[in-house]
Amino acid sequence: MSEIKIEFKAATVGYYSDEPVLYDVNFVVRKSEVVYLIGKTAAGKSTLLKTMYAEIAPLAGEVHVADYDMMNLKSSKIPYLRRKVALVFQDFQLLSDRSVYENLAFVLKATGWTKIAEINARINDVLTQVGMFDKQSKMPHQLSGGEQQRVVIARALLNSPEIILADEPTGNLDPETSDEIFSLLHNIAAEGCAVFFVTHNHHLIKKYPARTLQCKNNSLTEITEKERVIDFDILMD
């Protein structure tokens, strides 16, 4: 299994019906690495994530995600890619009429798990990992925003993904809870999962430093350590 989990080489991303959103995209994300993505609204962040998740295809260049060639990915292979690449959303997207346990069991059954003992064990494992083991019977509306996001992260971990794509996962959370989610995602990366993290939270990027990429003027560039420390507030505006 490759140490490189995401690789873009001279890639162009966007939609076939419009002008490309980003040109000459070049970067690599490795196992156990956290990489932040920043940029203003409509700068290309979501388009880049959709390319990694095979919602749209690259327009040119080379793109590899979890050892899949995204330029030549057959539609029949997309479900297998998505078992290796999990999404964490800002707005949770939990099933409101099902308990925490039922939300997670639904995903496992939908991805081929059939043995109840194995389903129970896996749900116990991921909920323990995110500190939510004692909340299995709770309904989403009975949880705080931070607790719901922990369940979302647990859901993302169910099939042991190689990559987590986190799209503004703290956008609806208070500062203390946001800090906890940043810390949790860094801990998950330390256990071997690559985390690609779209965020506007510059305070927590400073607290939990990692490589930072910026979408700007149809390009993707890496923010230097000096820029992160000195000029980051300006870059985020």
Secondary structure, DSSP 8 states (H G I E B T S, - for coil): --SEEEEEEEEEES-TTS--SEEEEEEEEETT-EEEEEE-TTSSHHHHHHHHTTSS--SEEEEEETTEEGGG--GGGHHHHHHHEEEE-TT----TTS-HHHHHHHHHHHTT---HHHHHHHHHHHHHHTT-GGGTT--GGGS-HHHHHHHHHHHHHTT--SEEEEESTTTTS-HHHHHHHHHHHHHHHHTT-EEEEE---HHHHHHS--EEEEEETTEEEEE-HHHHHHSHHHHH-
